[in-house]
């Protein structure tokens, strides 16, 4: 350390201790408060000493702003996996995700030890189609190991221009590490899909909770009622691998099925503004008909709020596996120059007072992930035809021979055929199969 730098550091410390001496009697009234304030200044001294040493000794000259930004990031990310110091682009991306349209692979992720963990793949996205599963650990992105990265670093590497490829090295339970190549695309989420599983039994899948989700859910129920020619006698609400989303959306969705006074969810934090109660608004669109909610380890956050609310109000039977356990509230604070702070400010509690955080929602009926289909080895070449290949070109009628009415009818027929395939696939889904059997039994009991 040069004499000049030593002099600067010493001057700072003299000013520092003078400030500490002035503040101690003014703000510390008790011995305990004095000790806390002394400890605070000691920690602040350590920080300034490290800052000074880096400025003087590090191999490259580092800009002050870069050092302060890194210090803030470390301070915030060290709190929990969900608190972040957001740069302008990250803040913009966060707002876009709430609207239901954003770029990337289509996975919700978090940090676990030195890996990035997949909380849930989002339906009909590149990651979902590539077979990425909840619980997968991403250990390498391209040729860069994840170890030592922040979550934001990982997100930046996975995001990119649409139609470009990214390579992920995945570790999955009971499997050797394997590589998946995924092509990025603009992610546009249709958060609600519904099918008439069979007469009087509706099936609705909510893949994430965004601003329009409750409205779409109500429209989907009305569509199924019209298709059924009468009110549905029961409903399967599928929240598996739903990573959550907007809190208000979860509250609105819950209120579509609850018909009595009470709470949907409440939050508790250290400051009064973090202590909130979200009340029910009577008006059950299913008219008290039985509901089964499906959850698994990929159901998180807003999905857990809905499952917990319907479970506590005895409005639905929860089936599946214990959910992820993401029961904390993040508040976004706008900072200067487009920066933001996402910080955990409270915990979620179900109406009966159960904490979701790190515990999750336990199902009323636990199910194992069993396949109802006979798994057969299929010939890779053998009888394979062009129509069996992924991405094959469809048969195309000569447009000159088709009227606009015929084109519309053709499109409707294709959709109807696709819906039939989806329903057949759902009937072979063990979770859906068990939920359907339970609902049939409950419907019979209700009619007696």
C-alpha positions as CSV (number, residue, x, y, z in Angstrom):
1,X,0.0,0.0,0.0
2,X,1.5,3.4,-1.0
3,X,1.8,6.1,1.6
4,X,-0.8,8.2,-0.2
5,X,-3.4,5.3,-0.2
6,X,-2.5,4.5,3.4
7,X,-3.1,8.2,4.2
8,X,-6.5,8.2,2.4
9,X,-7.6,5.0,4.2
10,X,-6.5,6.5,7.5
11,X,-8.4,9.7,6.9
12,X,-11.5,7.7,6.1
13,X,-11.3,5.7,9.3
14,X,-10.8,8.9,11.4
15,X,-13.9,10.4,9.8
16,X,-15.7,7.0,10.2
17,X,-14.9,6.7,13.9
18,X,-15.8,10.4,14.5
19,X,-19.2,9.7,12.9
20,X,-19.6,6.6,15.0
21,X,-18.8,8.5,18.2
22,X,-21.3,11.2,17.3
23,X,-24.1,8.7,16.5
24,X,-23.7,6.3,19.4
25,X,-25.0,8.6,22.2
26,X,-27.7,10.1,19.9
27,X,-29.3,6.8,18.7
28,X,-28.3,4.2,21.2
29,X,-30.2,4.6,24.4
30,X,-29.5,1.2,26.0
31,X,-26.4,-1.0,26.3
32,X,-28.0,-3.5,23.9
33,X,-28.6,-0.7,21.3
34,X,-25.0,0.5,21.7
35,X,-23.7,-3.0,21.1
36,X,-25.7,-3.4,18.0
37,X,-24.7,0.0,16.6
38,X,-21.0,-0.7,17.4
39,X,-21.3,-4.0,15.6
40,X,-22.9,-2.3,12.6
41,X,-20.0,0.2,12.3
42,X,-17.5,-2.6,12.7
43,X,-19.1,-4.5,9.8
44,X,-19.2,-1.3,7.8
45,X,-15.5,-0.8,8.5
46,X,-14.8,-4.3,7.2
47,X,-16.7,-3.6,4.0
48,X,-14.8,-0.4,3.3
49,X,-11.5,-2.1,4.1
50,X,-12.2,-4.8,1.5
51,X,-13.4,-2.3,-1.0
52,X,-10.2,-0.3,-0.5
53,X,-8.0,-3.4,-0.8
54,X,-9.7,-4.5,-4.0
55,X,-9.2,-1.0,-5.5
56,X,-5.5,-1.1,-4.7
57,X,-4.5,-4.8,-5.1
58,X,-6.8,-6.4,-7.7
59,X,-4.9,-7.3,-10.9
60,X,-7.2,-5.0,-13.1
61,X,-8.5,-1.5,-12.3
62,X,-12.2,-2.0,-11.4
63,X,-14.8,0.8,-11.8
64,X,-16.4,1.9,-8.5
65,X,-19.9,1.4,-9.8
66,X,-19.1,-2.2,-10.8
67,X,-17.8,-2.9,-7.3
68,X,-20.9,-1.4,-5.7
69,X,-23.2,-3.2,-8.1
70,X,-21.5,-6.5,-7.3
71,X,-21.7,-5.8,-3.6
72,X,-25.4,-5.1,-3.8
73,X,-26.0,-8.2,-5.8
74,X,-24.1,-10.3,-3.3
75,X,-26.0,-8.7,-0.4
76,X,-29.4,-9.4,-1.9
77,X,-28.9,-12.8,-3.5
78,X,-27.4,-14.1,-0.2
79,X,-30.8,-13.6,1.5
80,X,-32.8,-16.3,-0.3
81,X,-33.2,-17.8,-3.8
82,X,-36.0,-15.3,-4.8
83,X,-34.5,-11.9,-3.8
84,X,-32.6,-10.2,-6.6
85,X,-31.0,-6.9,-7.6
86,X,-32.5,-6.3,-11.0
87,X,-30.7,-4.5,-13.8
88,X,-33.0,-2.6,-16.2
89,X,-33.3,-5.5,-18.7
90,X,-34.2,-8.0,-15.9
91,X,-36.8,-5.6,-14.5
92,X,-38.4,-5.4,-18.0
93,X,-38.3,-9.2,-18.4
94,X,-40.0,-9.7,-15.1
95,X,-42.9,-7.4,-16.1
96,X,-43.2,-9.1,-19.5
97,X,-43.6,-12.5,-17.8
98,X,-46.6,-11.3,-15.9
99,X,-48.3,-10.3,-19.2
100,X,-48.0,-13.9,-20.6
101,X,-45.5,-13.2,-23.4
102,X,-41.7,-13.3,-23.2
103,X,-38.6,-14.8,-24.8
104,X,-36.6,-17.9,-23.8
105,X,-36.9,-21.6,-23.3
106,X,-40.1,-21.8,-21.1
107,X,-38.8,-22.9,-17.7
108,X,-39.2,-21.5,-14.3
109,X,-35.9,-21.9,-12.3
110,X,-34.3,-21.4,-8.9
111,X,-31.0,-22.0,-7.3
112,X,-30.2,-25.2,-5.5
113,X,-26.7,-25.5,-4.0
114,X,-24.4,-24.9,-7.0
115,X,-26.9,-25.8,-9.6
116,X,-29.9,-24.2,-11.3
117,X,-33.0,-26.3,-10.5
118,X,-36.0,-26.5,-12.8
119,X,-39.1,-25.6,-10.7
120,X,-41.4,-26.3,-13.6
121,X,-41.4,-26.4,-17.5
122,X,-44.2,-24.3,-18.9
123,X,-46.7,-26.1,-21.2
124,X,-46.2,-26.0,-24.9
125,X,-42.8,-24.3,-24.8
126,X,-39.4,-25.5,-26.1
127,X,-38.3,-26.8,-22.7
128,X,-41.5,-28.7,-22.3
129,X,-41.3,-30.3,-25.7
130,X,-37.6,-31.2,-25.1
131,X,-38.7,-33.3,-22.1
132,X,-37.3,-31.0,-19.3
133,X,-38.9,-32.0,-16.0
134,X,-39.6,-30.4,-12.6
135,X,-36.7,-31.2,-10.3
136,X,-34.1,-31.4,-13.1
137,X,-30.7,-29.8,-12.3
138,X,-29.0,-27.7,-14.9
139,X,-25.2,-28.1,-14.3
140,X,-23.9,-26.6,-17.6
141,X,-25.2,-24.1,-20.1
142,X,-23.4,-24.5,-23.4
143,X,-19.8,-25.0,-22.3
144,X,-20.1,-23.0,-19.1
145,X,-20.5,-24.8,-15.8
146,X,-23.3,-23.4,-13.6
147,X,-21.2,-23.7,-10.5
148,X,-20.4,-20.2,-9.2
149,X,-23.1,-18.5,-11.4
150,X,-25.9,-16.4,-10.1
151,X,-29.4,-17.2,-11.2
152,X,-29.4,-14.0,-13.3
153,X,-26.2,-15.2,-15.1
154,X,-27.9,-18.5,-15.9
155,X,-31.0,-16.7,-17.2
156,X,-28.9,-14.4,-19.4
157,X,-27.1,-17.4,-21.0
158,X,-30.3,-19.3,-21.6
159,X,-32.1,-16.3,-23.1
160,X,-31.2,-15.2,-26.7
161,X,-32.5,-14.5,-30.1
162,X,-35.5,-16.7,-31.2
163,X,-34.5,-19.7,-33.4
164,X,-31.0,-19.9,-31.9
165,X,-30.0,-23.0,-30.0
166,X,-28.8,-23.5,-26.4
167,X,-27.3,-26.7,-25.0
168,X,-28.2,-27.7,-21.4
169,X,-26.4,-30.5,-19.4
170,X,-29.1,-32.0,-17.1
171,X,-28.8,-34.1,-14.0
172,X,-31.9,-36.1,-13.2
173,X,-32.6,-38.4,-10.3
174,X,-31.5,-42.0,-11.0
175,X,-30.1,-41.1,-14.4
176,X,-26.6,-40.3,-15.8
177,X,-26.1,-36.6,-16.8
178,X,-27.3,-36.0,-20.3
179,X,-27.4,-33.1,-22.8
180,X,-30.5,-31.5,-24.3
181,X,-30.4,-29.1,-27.2
182,X,-33.2,-26.6,-27.2
183,X,-34.1,-23.9,-29.8
184,X,-35.2,-20.6,-28.2
185,X,-38.5,-19.0,-29.2
186,X,-40.8,-16.2,-28.2
187,X,-42.9,-17.7,-25.4
188,X,-46.6,-16.9,-25.6
189,X,-48.6,-18.7,-22.9
190,X,-52.2,-19.7,-23.1
191,X,-52.6,-20.2,-19.4
192,X,-56.0,-22.1,-19.5
193,X,-57.1,-25.1,-21.6
194,X,-60.2,-27.1,-21.1
195,X,-61.8,-30.3,-22.4
196,X,-65.0,-32.3,-21.7
197,X,-63.3,-35.4,-20.5
198,X,-66.5,-37.4,-20.7
199,X,-70.1,-36.6,-20.2
200,X,-70.6,-34.2,-17.2
201,X,-66.9,-34.3,-16.2
202,X,-64.8,-31.2,-17.2
203,X,-61.0,-31.1,-17.2
204,X,-59.2,-27.7,-17.0
205,X,-55.5,-27.2,-17.1
206,X,-54.0,-24.0,-15.7
207,X,-50.3,-23.8,-16.7
208,X,-49.5,-20.5,-15.0
209,X,-51.2,-17.6,-13.3
210,X,-51.2,-14.3,-15.3
211,X,-53.4,-11.3,-15.3
212,X,-56.1,-12.7,-17.6
213,X,-56.2,-16.3,-16.1
214,X,-59.3,-16.0,-14.0
215,X,-61.3,-14.5,-17.0
216,X,-60.0,-17.3,-19.3
217,X,-61.0,-19.9,-16.7
218,X,-64.5,-18.6,-16.4
219,X,-64.9,-18.6,-20.2
220,X,-63.5,-22.1,-20.4
221,X,-66.0,-23.4,-17.8
222,X,-68.8,-21.7,-19.8
223,X,-67.5,-23.4,-23.0
224,X,-67.5,-26.8,-21.4
225,X,-71.1,-26.3,-20.0
226,X,-72.3,-25.4,-23.5
227,X,-70.5,-28.4,-25.0
228,X,-72.1,-30.7,-22.3
229,X,-75.6,-29.2,-22.9
230,X,-76.0,-28.7,-19.1
231,X,-74.0,-27.8,-16.0
232,X,-71.0,-29.9,-15.3
233,X,-71.4,-32.4,-12.5
234,X,-67.7,-32.4,-11.6
235,X,-64.4,-30.8,-12.5
236,X,-60.7,-31.7,-12.5
237,X,-58.5,-28.7,-12.1
238,X,-54.9,-29.6,-13.1
239,X,-52.2,-27.4,-11.4
240,X,-49.4,-29.9,-11.9
241,X,-46.1,-28.3,-13.0
242,X,-47.7,-24.9,-12.6
243,X,-44.9,-22.5,-11.4
244,X,-47.3,-19.8,-10.1
245,X,-47.4,-16.2,-11.2
246,X,-49.5,-13.2,-10.3
247,X,-50.9,-13.3,-6.7
248,X,-54.1,-11.4,-7.7
249,X,-54.8,-14.0,-10.4
250,X,-54.5,-16.8,-7.8
251,X,-57.0,-15.0,-5.5
252,X,-59.4,-14.4,-8.4
253,X,-59.2,-18.1,-9.5
254,X,-59.9,-19.3,-6.0
255,X,-62.9,-17.0,-5.7
256,X,-64.5,-18.6,-8.7
257,X,-65.0,-21.7,-6.7
258,X,-65.5,-20.6,-3.1
259,X,-69.0,-19.6,-1.9
260,X,-68.6,-18.6,1.7
261,X,-67.0,-15.8,3.7
262,X,-63.4,-16.1,4.8
263,X,-59.9,-15.8,3.5
264,X,-58.2,-17.0,0.3
265,X,-54.7,-16.4,1.6
266,X,-52.9,-13.9,4.0
267,X,-49.4,-12.7,4.3
268,X,-47.2,-11.8,7.3
269,X,-44.0,-9.8,7.2
270,X,-42.0,-7.4,9.5
271,X,-43.6,-4.2,8.3
272,X,-47.4,-3.4,8.4
273,X,-47.7,-3.0,4.6
274,X,-46.6,-6.7,4.3
275,X,-49.5,-7.9,6.5
276,X,-52.3,-8.4,4.0
277,X,-55.6,-10.4,4.0
278,X,-57.2,-11.5,0.7
279,X,-60.9,-12.2,1.4
280,X,-63.2,-14.5,-0.5
281,X,-65.9,-13.2,-2.7
282,X,-68.9,-15.6,-2.8
283,X,-69.9,-16.9,-6.2
284,X,-69.1,-20.5,-7.1
285,X,-69.3,-21.0,-10.9
286,X,-69.4,-24.8,-10.4
287,X,-72.5,-24.5,-8.2
288,X,-70.9,-26.7,-5.4
289,X,-70.2,-29.6,-7.8
290,X,-67.3,-31.8,-6.7
291,X,-63.8,-30.6,-7.7
292,X,-60.5,-32.5,-7.7
293,X,-57.3,-30.4,-7.8
294,X,-54.2,-32.2,-9.1
295,X,-50.8,-31.0,-7.8
296,X,-47.2,-32.3,-7.8
297,X,-43.7,-31.2,-6.9
298,X,-43.7,-28.7,-9.8
299,X,-46.8,-26.9,-8.4
300,X,-45.5,-23.7,-6.8
301,X,-46.4,-20.3,-5.4
302,X,-49.8,-19.1,-6.8
303,X,-50.7,-22.7,-7.6
304,X,-50.1,-23.6,-4.0
305,X,-52.3,-20.7,-2.9
306,X,-55.2,-22.0,-4.9
307,X,-54.7,-25.6,-3.8
308,X,-54.4,-24.5,-0.1
309,X,-57.4,-22.2,-0.2
310,X,-59.7,-24.8,-1.8
311,X,-58.4,-27.5,0.6
312,X,-58.9,-25.4,3.7
313,X,-62.5,-24.3,2.6
314,X,-63.3,-28.0,2.0
315,X,-64.2,-27.0,-1.6
316,X,-61.9,-29.5,-3.4
317,X,-60.1,-32.7,-2.8
318,X,-56.3,-32.3,-3.5
319,X,-54.7,-35.3,-5.2
320,X,-51.1,-36.0,-6.3
321,X,-47.8,-35.2,-4.6
322,X,-46.7,-32.6,-2.1
323,X,-46.1,-29.3,-3.9
324,X,-42.9,-27.3,-4.2
325,X,-43.2,-25.1,-1.1
326,X,-42.6,-21.6,-2.5
327,X,-44.6,-19.6,0.0
328,X,-42.9,-16.2,0.1
329,X,-43.9,-12.8,-1.2
330,X,-41.5,-10.7,-3.3
331,X,-41.9,-7.0,-3.6
332,X,-40.5,-5.1,-6.5
333,X,-39.0,-1.7,-5.6
334,X,-38.1,0.7,-8.4
335,X,-34.6,2.2,-8.1
336,X,-32.9,4.9,-10.2
337,X,-31.9,4.5,-13.8
338,X,-34.3,1.6,-14.4
339,X,-32.8,-0.7,-11.8
340,X,-35.0,-2.6,-9.4
341,X,-34.9,-4.6,-6.1
342,X,-36.9,-7.8,-5.8
343,X,-36.9,-8.6,-2.1
344,X,-38.8,-11.1,0.0
345,X,-41.0,-9.2,2.3
346,X,-43.5,-11.7,3.7
347,X,-44.7,-15.4,3.8
348,X,-48.0,-16.8,2.5
349,X,-50.4,-18.6,4.8
350,X,-53.4,-20.6,3.9
351,X,-56.8,-19.6,5.4
352,X,-56.3,-22.0,8.4
353,X,-52.8,-20.6,9.1
354,X,-50.6,-23.1,7.4
355,X,-47.3,-21.8,6.1
356,X,-46.6,-22.8,2.5
357,X,-42.9,-21.9,2.6
358,X,-40.6,-24.9,2.4
359,X,-43.5,-27.2,3.4
360,X,-45.8,-27.1,0.4
361,X,-49.4,-28.3,0.2
362,X,-49.8,-32.0,1.1
363,X,-52.5,-33.7,-1.0
364,X,-55.5,-35.3,0.6
365,X,-54.9,-38.3,-1.5
366,X,-51.3,-39.1,-2.4
367,X,-50.5,-40.6,-5.9
368,X,-47.4,-42.0,-7.4
369,X,-46.4,-41.1,-10.9
370,X,-47.6,-44.3,-12.6
371,X,-48.1,-44.8,-16.3
372,X,-51.2,-46.6,-17.5
373,X,-49.8,-47.2,-20.9
374,X,-47.9,-50.3,-21.8
375,X,-44.4,-49.3,-22.6
376,X,-43.4,-51.1,-25.8
377,X,-40.2,-50.8,-27.8
378,X,-40.9,-49.3,-31.1
379,X,-38.8,-49.8,-34.2
380,X,-36.7,-46.8,-35.0
381,X,-36.9,-47.3,-38.7
382,X,-39.0,-50.5,-39.5
383,X,-42.5,-49.4,-40.2
384,X,-41.9,-45.7,-39.6
385,X,-43.5,-43.5,-42.2
386,X,-43.2,-39.8,-43.1
387,X,-46.3,-39.0,-41.0
388,X,-44.6,-40.5,-37.9
389,X,-41.7,-38.1,-38.1
390,X,-41.7,-35.0,-35.8
391,X,-42.2,-31.8,-37.8
392,X,-43.4,-33.6,-41.0
393,X,-45.3,-31.6,-43.6
394,X,-49.1,-32.0,-43.5
395,X,-51.1,-33.0,-46.5
396,X,-52.2,-29.8,-48.1
397,X,-55.3,-29.5,-50.3
398,X,-55.1,-27.5,-53.4
399,X,-56.3,-24.0,-52.3
400,X,-57.7,-23.3,-55.7
401,X,-60.2,-26.2,-55.2
402,X,-61.4,-25.0,-51.7
403,X,-63.9,-22.3,-50.8
404,X,-63.3,-20.1,-47.7
405,X,-66.1,-22.0,-46.0
406,X,-64.4,-25.3,-46.7
407,X,-61.1,-24.0,-45.5
408,X,-62.7,-22.9,-42.2
409,X,-64.4,-26.3,-41.9
410,X,-61.1,-28.1,-42.5
411,X,-59.4,-26.2,-39.8
412,X,-62.3,-26.9,-37.4
413,X,-62.1,-30.6,-38.2
414,X,-58.3,-30.6,-37.5
415,X,-58.9,-28.9,-34.1
416,X,-61.7,-31.4,-33.2
417,X,-59.4,-34.3,-34.1
418,X,-56.5,-32.8,-32.1
419,X,-58.9,-32.4,-29.1
420,X,-60.0,-36.0,-29.3
421,X,-56.3,-37.1,-29.2
422,X,-55.7,-34.9,-26.2
423,X,-58.7,-36.3,-24.4
424,X,-57.6,-39.9,-25.1
425,X,-54.1,-39.0,-23.8
426,X,-55.6,-37.5,-20.6
427,X,-57.6,-40.6,-20.0
428,X,-54.3,-42.6,-19.9
429,X,-52.8,-40.1,-17.4
430,X,-52.8,-41.9,-14.0
431,X,-53.6,-38.8,-12.0
432,X,-56.5,-37.8,-14.3
433,X,-57.8,-41.4,-14.3
434,X,-57.8,-41.6,-10.5
435,X,-59.4,-38.1,-10.2
436,X,-62.1,-39.1,-12.7
437,X,-63.0,-42.3,-10.8
438,X,-63.2,-40.4,-7.5
439,X,-65.5,-37.8,-9.0
440,X,-67.8,-40.4,-10.4
441,X,-68.1,-42.0,-7.0
442,X,-68.8,-38.6,-5.3
443,X,-71.4,-37.7,-8.0
444,X,-73.2,-41.0,-7.2
445,X,-73.1,-40.3,-3.5
446,X,-74.4,-36.7,-4.0
447,X,-77.4,-38.0,-5.9
448,X,-78.5,-40.5,-3.2
